[in-house]
Amino acid sequence: MTIGYLYITLVIAGLAGMIWGFPAAHRLKKPFDIGAALVVLCGVVSFAFGVLLTFIPGFFQGR
């Protein structure tokens, strides 16, 4: 049951990264906006993995 909490944490961290990163990518100056855009990308990947593993826990195990 504790693994389910890890997946929910991935979803929450992904949402937090996207919510912070989208406005920051447009607000920050030139070299720092790339970092914010990477945070958004990592947030999207984290959110997708978290949702996928929350609803299909054995997805990457091939069951």
Secondary structure as the mmCIF struct_conf table of DSSP 4:
data_model
#
loop_
_struct_conf.conf_type_id
_struct_conf.id
_struct_conf.beg_label_comp_id
_struct_conf.beg_label_asym_id
_struct_conf.beg_label_seq_id
_struct_conf.end_label_comp_id
_struct_conf.end_label_asym_id
_struct_conf.end_label_seq_id
HELX_RH_AL_P HELX_RH_AL_P1 THR A 2 ARG A 27
BEND BEND1 LEU A 28 LEU A 28
HELX_RH_AL_P HELX_RH_AL_P2 LYS A 30 PHE A 55
BEND BEND2 ILE A 56 ILE A 56
TURN_TY1_P TURN_TY1_P1 PRO A 57 GLY A 58
HELX_RH_3T_P HELX_RH_3T_P1 PHE A 59 GLN A 61
TURN_TY1_P TURN_TY1_P2 GLY A 62 GLY A 62
#
